[in-house]
Amino acid sequence: MFQEITSKNNEQLKYLRKLTSKSFRDAEGSFAIEGTKLFLEAVKAQLPIKQVFITKEWLDINAGSNSDYLLALAEKDVTIAIVGPSVFSSVSTLQKSEGIICVLPKMNFPPETFKRYVLLEDVQDPYNVGTIIRTADAAGFDCVVTSTKTADVYNEKVLRGSMGSVFHLPIYQVESLLDYVQQLKDQSITIIGTSLMGSSLWEREPLNRSFAIVMGNESRGMTHQMSECCDQLLKIPILGQAESLNVATAAGIIMYDLVRDFQ
């Protein structure tokens, strides 16, 4: 029923390797995910999977409901290929792969107005971006908006760090985050920046309207221009001897504190 791939030089595998490049992903409008968790999240989100590459070992281990998903995809004419372990390792981005990789078209979200935004200004570490997306999902935020210098959401490390949350909420990349912030301000959405020069998170006033929180670059923080655009600046009190917090950790603390006003 499934085709078999036995050569590392197979054209489909060459294509798969090229998807590790952002420029190629952008040109093709496609990306790859690896691992059973991401596969199941994509299926549950009813995303249009284009191709699936699996090892026989994965198929044996996942006999049952997970393999039923493959049969359902096959009935929709999705290409499914069984790849030998050594050949599969030539396309895997993991040291210890589970044995499944899928190719999907990039997600396309129409513009909308939301109540709770997370804005990422040049957050460059993929794992930080993935973790922030996952936390935004858990905290009930409505979307994540990134600058062009923020790590690409389709980077394999971002995808793994998000643990599937990239499929749960809209994620937008905008050419000018400053212009986007101004558009939000024009819609009476409160812009909250994070800065060491801000007021203590513990002393903030309760929120009574839609808001967007801005997280800046890991080493530089927000740009001066972005700070000037913010309606208020907040900082997390440091009670011990650490100089600062990781941006993903800080984002989680602030997100959960802000959403308490709406519970």
Contacts in CASP RR format, 6 or more apart in sequence:
PFRMAT RR
TARGET T0000
AUTHOR 0000-0000-0000
METHOD contacts of the structure
MODEL  1
MFQEITSKNNEQLKYLRKLTSKSFRDAEGSFAIEGTKLFLEAVKAQLPIK
QVFITKEWLDINAGSNSDYLLALAEKDVTIAIVGPSVFSSVSTLQKSEGI
ICVLPKMNFPPETFKRYVLLEDVQDPYNVGTIIRTADAAGFDCVVTSTKT
ADVYNEKVLRGSMGSVFHLPIYQVESLLDYVQQLKDQSITIIGTSLMGSS
LWEREPLNRSFAIVMGNESRGMTHQMSECCDQLLKIPILGQAESLNVATA
AGIIMYDLVRDFQ
1 74 0 8 1.000
2 54 0 8 1.000
2 70 0 8 1.000
2 74 0 8 1.000
2 80 0 8 1.000
2 81 0 8 1.000
2 82 0 8 1.000
3 79 0 8 1.000
3 80 0 8 1.000
3 81 0 8 1.000
3 82 0 8 1.000
4 81 0 8 1.000
4 82 0 8 1.000
4 83 0 8 1.000
5 12 0 8 1.000
5 13 0 8 1.000
5 53 0 8 1.000
5 81 0 8 1.000
5 82 0 8 1.000
5 83 0 8 1.000
5 84 0 8 1.000
5 87 0 8 1.000
6 84 0 8 1.000
6 87 0 8 1.000
7 13 0 8 1.000
7 87 0 8 1.000
8 87 0 8 1.000
8 90 0 8 1.000
10 87 0 8 1.000
12 51 0 8 1.000
12 53 0 8 1.000
12 79 0 8 1.000
12 81 0 8 1.000
13 53 0 8 1.000
13 83 0 8 1.000
13 87 0 8 1.000
13 90 0 8 1.000
13 91 0 8 1.000
15 103 0 8 1.000
16 32 0 8 1.000
16 53 0 8 1.000
16 91 0 8 1.000
16 101 0 8 1.000
16 103 0 8 1.000
17 90 0 8 1.000
17 91 0 8 1.000
18 24 0 8 1.000
19 25 0 8 1.000
19 28 0 8 1.000
19 30 0 8 1.000
19 31 0 8 1.000
19 32 0 8 1.000
19 103 0 8 1.000
20 32 0 8 1.000
20 93 0 8 1.000
20 156 0 8 1.000
22 152 0 8 1.000
22 154 0 8 1.000
22 155 0 8 1.000
25 31 0 8 1.000
25 106 0 8 1.000
25 152 0 8 1.000
25 154 0 8 1.000
29 105 0 8 1.000
29 106 0 8 1.000
30 50 0 8 1.000
30 103 0 8 1.000
30 104 0 8 1.000
30 105 0 8 1.000
30 106 0 8 1.000
31 103 0 8 1.000
31 104 0 8 1.000
31 106 0 8 1.000
31 154 0 8 1.000
31 159 0 8 1.000
32 101 0 8 1.000
32 102 0 8 1.000
32 103 0 8 1.000
32 104 0 8 1.000
32 156 0 8 1.000
33 39 0 8 1.000
33 42 0 8 1.000
33 101 0 8 1.000
33 102 0 8 1.000
33 104 0 8 1.000
33 156 0 8 1.000
33 159 0 8 1.000
34 92 0 8 1.000
34 93 0 8 1.000
34 94 0 8 1.000
34 97 0 8 1.000
34 98 0 8 1.000
34 99 0 8 1.000
34 100 0 8 1.000
34 101 0 8 1.000
34 102 0 8 1.000
34 156 0 8 1.000
34 160 0 8 1.000
35 94 0 8 1.000
35 97 0 8 1.000
35 98 0 8 1.000
35 99 0 8 1.000
35 100 0 8 1.000
35 101 0 8 1.000
36 58 0 8 1.000
36 62 0 8 1.000
36 66 0 8 1.000
36 98 0 8 1.000
36 100 0 8 1.000
37 163 0 8 1.000
37 164 0 8 1.000
38 102 0 8 1.000
38 159 0 8 1.000
38 160 0 8 1.000
38 164 0 8 1.000
39 52 0 8 1.000
39 66 0 8 1.000
39 69 0 8 1.000
39 100 0 8 1.000
39 102 0 8 1.000
40 66 0 8 1.000
40 69 0 8 1.000
41 163 0 8 1.000
41 164 0 8 1.000
41 167 0 8 1.000
41 168 0 8 1.000
42 49 0 8 1.000
42 102 0 8 1.000
42 104 0 8 1.000
42 164 0 8 1.000
42 167 0 8 1.000
43 49 0 8 1.000
43 69 0 8 1.000
44 167 0 8 1.000
45 167 0 8 1.000
45 168 0 8 1.000
47 104 0 8 1.000
47 107 0 8 1.000
47 167 0 8 1.000
48 104 0 8 1.000
48 105 0 8 1.000
49 73 0 8 1.000
49 78 0 8 1.000
49 102 0 8 1.000
49 103 0 8 1.000
49 104 0 8 1.000
50 78 0 8 1.000
50 79 0 8 1.000
50 102 0 8 1.000
50 103 0 8 1.000
50 104 0 8 1.000
50 105 0 8 1.000
51 78 0 8 1.000
51 79 0 8 1.000
51 80 0 8 1.000
51 81 0 8 1.000
51 102 0 8 1.000
51 103 0 8 1.000
52 70 0 8 1.000
52 73 0 8 1.000
52 78 0 8 1.000
52 79 0 8 1.000
52 80 0 8 1.000
52 81 0 8 1.000
52 100 0 8 1.000
52 101 0 8 1.000
52 102 0 8 1.000
52 103 0 8 1.000
53 80 0 8 1.000
53 81 0 8 1.000
53 83 0 8 1.000
53 88 0 8 1.000
53 91 0 8 1.000
53 100 0 8 1.000
53 101 0 8 1.000
53 102 0 8 1.000
54 70 0 8 1.000
54 80 0 8 1.000
54 81 0 8 1.000
54 82 0 8 1.000
54 83 0 8 1.000
54 99 0 8 1.000
54 100 0 8 1.000
54 101 0 8 1.000
55 82 0 8 1.000
55 83 0 8 1.000
55 84 0 8 1.000
55 85 0 8 1.000
55 88 0 8 1.000
55 99 0 8 1.000
55 100 0 8 1.000
56 82 0 8 1.000
56 84 0 8 1.000
57 85 0 8 1.000
57 99 0 8 1.000
58 98 0 8 1.000
58 99 0 8 1.000
58 100 0 8 1.000
59 67 0 8 1.000
59 70 0 8 1.000
59 82 0 8 1.000
70 80 0 8 1.000
73 80 0 8 1.000
74 80 0 8 1.000
83 91 0 8 1.000
88 97 0 8 1.000
88 99 0 8 1.000
88 101 0 8 1.000
89 97 0 8 1.000
91 101 0 8 1.000
92 99 0 8 1.000
92 101 0 8 1.000
93 156 0 8 1.000
106 154 0 8 1.000
107 166 0 8 1.000
107 167 0 8 1.000
107 171 0 8 1.000
109 143 0 8 1.000
109 170 0 8 1.000
109 171 0 8 1.000
109 172 0 8 1.000
112 143 0 8 1.000
112 170 0 8 1.000
113 187 0 8 1.000
114 142 0 8 1.000
114 143 0 8 1.000
114 210 0 8 1.000
115 142 0 8 1.000
115 210 0 8 1.000
115 211 0 8 1.000
115 262 0 8 1.000
116 140 0 8 1.000
116 141 0 8 1.000
116 142 0 8 1.000
116 210 0 8 1.000
116 211 0 8 1.000
116 212 0 8 1.000
116 258 0 8 1.000
116 259 0 8 1.000
116 262 0 8 1.000
117 141 0 8 1.000
117 142 0 8 1.000
117 143 0 8 1.000
117 144 0 8 1.000
117 145 0 8 1.000
117 184 0 8 1.000
117 189 0 8 1.000
117 211 0 8 1.000
117 212 0 8 1.000
117 213 0 8 1.000
118 132 0 8 1.000
118 136 0 8 1.000
118 141 0 8 1.000
118 143 0 8 1.000
118 144 0 8 1.000
118 145 0 8 1.000
118 212 0 8 1.000
118 213 0 8 1.000
118 215 0 8 1.000
118 251 0 8 1.000
118 255 0 8 1.000
119 144 0 8 1.000
119 145 0 8 1.000
119 146 0 8 1.000
119 177 0 8 1.000
119 180 0 8 1.000
119 181 0 8 1.000
119 212 0 8 1.000
119 213 0 8 1.000
119 214 0 8 1.000
119 215 0 8 1.000
120 129 0 8 1.000
120 132 0 8 1.000
120 144 0 8 1.000
120 145 0 8 1.000
120 146 0 8 1.000
120 147 0 8 1.000
120 150 0 8 1.000
120 215 0 8 1.000
120 216 0 8 1.000
121 147 0 8 1.000
121 150 0 8 1.000
121 177 0 8 1.000
121 214 0 8 1.000
121 215 0 8 1.000
121 216 0 8 1.000
121 217 0 8 1.000
121 221 0 8 1.000
121 222 0 8 1.000
121 223 0 8 1.000
121 226 0 8 1.000
122 147 0 8 1.000
122 149 0 8 1.000
122 150 0 8 1.000
122 216 0 8 1.000
122 217 0 8 1.000
122 220 0 8 1.000
122 223 0 8 1.000
123 129 0 8 1.000
123 132 0 8 1.000
123 146 0 8 1.000
123 150 0 8 1.000
123 151 0 8 1.000
123 215 0 8 1.000
123 216 0 8 1.000
123 217 0 8 1.000
123 218 0 8 1.000
123 247 0 8 1.000
124 149 0 8 1.000
124 150 0 8 1.000
124 151 0 8 1.000
124 217 0 8 1.000
124 218 0 8 1.000
125 151 0 8 1.000
125 218 0 8 1.000
125 247 0 8 1.000
126 151 0 8 1.000
126 152 0 8 1.000
126 155 0 8 1.000
126 156 0 8 1.000
126 157 0 8 1.000
126 158 0 8 1.000
126 161 0 8 1.000
127 157 0 8 1.000
127 158 0 8 1.000
127 161 0 8 1.000
127 248 0 8 1.000
128 151 0 8 1.000
128 218 0 8 1.000
128 246 0 8 1.000
128 247 0 8 1.000
128 248 0 8 1.000
129 146 0 8 1.000
129 150 0 8 1.000
129 151 0 8 1.000
129 153 0 8 1.000
129 155 0 8 1.000
129 158 0 8 1.000
130 157 0 8 1.000
130 158 0 8 1.000
130 159 0 8 1.000
130 160 0 8 1.000
130 161 0 8 1.000
130 162 0 8 1.000
130 165 0 8 1.000
130 166 0 8 1.000
130 248 0 8 1.000
131 161 0 8 1.000
131 162 0 8 1.000
131 248 0 8 1.000
132 144 0 8 1.000
132 215 0 8 1.000
132 247 0 8 1.000
132 248 0 8 1.000
132 251 0 8 1.000
132 252 0 8 1.000
133 144 0 8 1.000
133 153 0 8 1.000
133 158 0 8 1.000
133 161 0 8 1.000
133 162 0 8 1.000
133 165 0 8 1.000
133 166 0 8 1.000
133 169 0 8 1.000
133 171 0 8 1.000
134 161 0 8 1.000
134 162 0 8 1.000
134 163 0 8 1.000
134 164 0 8 1.000
134 165 0 8 1.000
135 248 0 8 1.000
135 251 0 8 1.000
135 252 0 8 1.000
135 255 0 8 1.000
136 144 0 8 1.000
136 165 0 8 1.000
136 169 0 8 1.000
136 251 0 8 1.000
136 255 0 8 1.000
137 162 0 8 1.000
137 165 0 8 1.000
137 168 0 8 1.000
137 169 0 8 1.000
138 165 0 8 1.000
139 252 0 8 1.000
139 255 0 8 1.000
139 256 0 8 1.000
139 259 0 8 1.000
140 259 0 8 1.000
141 169 0 8 1.000
141 255 0 8 1.000
141 259 0 8 1.000
142 169 0 8 1.000
142 170 0 8 1.000
143 169 0 8 1.000
143 170 0 8 1.000
143 171 0 8 1.000
143 172 0 8 1.000
144 169 0 8 1.000
144 170 0 8 1.000
144 171 0 8 1.000
144 172 0 8 1.000
145 171 0 8 1.000
145 172 0 8 1.000
145 173 0 8 1.000
145 174 0 8 1.000
145 177 0 8 1.000
145 180 0 8 1.000
145 212 0 8 1.000
146 153 0 8 1.000
146 171 0 8 1.000
146 172 0 8 1.000
146 173 0 8 1.000
146 174 0 8 1.000
146 177 0 8 1.000
147 173 0 8 1.000
147 174 0 8 1.000
147 177 0 8 1.000
148 173 0 8 1.000
148 174 0 8 1.000
148 175 0 8 1.000
150 173 0 8 1.000
151 157 0 8 1.000
151 158 0 8 1.000
152 158 0 8 1.000
152 173 0 8 1.000
153 159 0 8 1.000
153 166 0 8 1.000
153 171 0 8 1.000
153 173 0 8 1.000
158 166 0 8 1.000
159 166 0 8 1.000
174 180 0 8 1.000
177 226 0 8 1.000
178 225 0 8 1.000
178 226 0 8 1.000
178 229 0 8 1.000
181 191 0 8 1.000
181 212 0 8 1.000
181 214 0 8 1.000
181 226 0 8 1.000
181 229 0 8 1.000
182 229 0 8 1.000
184 191 0 8 1.000
184 212 0 8 1.000
185 191 0 8 1.000
185 229 0 8 1.000
185 231 0 8 1.000
187 210 0 8 1.000
188 209 0 8 1.000
188 210 0 8 1.000
189 209 0 8 1.000
189 210 0 8 1.000
189 211 0 8 1.000
189 212 0 8 1.000
190 207 0 8 1.000
190 209 0 8 1.000
190 210 0 8 1.000
190 211 0 8 1.000
190 212 0 8 1.000
190 231 0 8 1.000
190 232 0 8 1.000
191 211 0 8 1.000
191 212 0 8 1.000
191 214 0 8 1.000
191 229 0 8 1.000
191 230 0 8 1.000
191 231 0 8 1.000
191 232 0 8 1.000
192 211 0 8 1.000
192 212 0 8 1.000
192 213 0 8 1.000
192 214 0 8 1.000
192 230 0 8 1.000
192 231 0 8 1.000
192 232 0 8 1.000
192 233 0 8 1.000
192 234 0 8 1.000
192 254 0 8 1.000
192 258 0 8 1.000
193 213 0 8 1.000
193 214 0 8 1.000
193 222 0 8 1.000
193 226 0 8 1.000
193 227 0 8 1.000
193 230 0 8 1.000
193 232 0 8 1.000
193 233 0 8 1.000
193 234 0 8 1.000
194 213 0 8 1.000
194 214 0 8 1.000
194 215 0 8 1.000
194 216 0 8 1.000
194 221 0 8 1.000
194 222 0 8 1.000
194 233 0 8 1.000
194 234 0 8 1.000
194 235 0 8 1.000
194 250 0 8 1.000
194 251 0 8 1.000
194 254 0 8 1.000
195 221 0 8 1.000
195 222 0 8 1.000
195 227 0 8 1.000
195 233 0 8 1.000
195 234 0 8 1.000
195 235 0 8 1.000
196 235 0 8 1.000
196 244 0 8 1.000
197 227 0 8 1.000
197 233 0 8 1.000
197 235 0 8 1.000
198 232 0 8 1.000
198 233 0 8 1.000
198 234 0 8 1.000
198 235 0 8 1.000
199 232 0 8 1.000
199 233 0 8 1.000
199 234 0 8 1.000
199 235 0 8 1.000
200 234 0 8 1.000
200 235 0 8 1.000
200 237 0 8 1.000
201 234 0 8 1.000
201 235 0 8 1.000
201 236 0 8 1.000
201 237 0 8 1.000
201 253 0 8 1.000
201 254 0 8 1.000
201 257 0 8 1.000
202 237 0 8 1.000
204 232 0 8 1.000
204 234 0 8 1.000
206 261 0 8 1.000
207 258 0 8 1.000
207 261 0 8 1.000
207 262 0 8 1.000
208 261 0 8 1.000
211 258 0 8 1.000
213 251 0 8 1.000
213 254 0 8 1.000
213 255 0 8 1.000
213 258 0 8 1.000
214 222 0 8 1.000
214 226 0 8 1.000
214 230 0 8 1.000
215 247 0 8 1.000
215 250 0 8 1.000
215 251 0 8 1.000
216 222 0 8 1.000
216 226 0 8 1.000
216 247 0 8 1.000
217 247 0 8 1.000
218 246 0 8 1.000
218 247 0 8 1.000
222 230 0 8 1.000
227 233 0 8 1.000
234 254 0 8 1.000
236 245 0 8 1.000
236 250 0 8 1.000
236 253 0 8 1.000
236 254 0 8 1.000
238 244 0 8 1.000
238 245 0 8 1.000
245 253 0 8 1.000
END
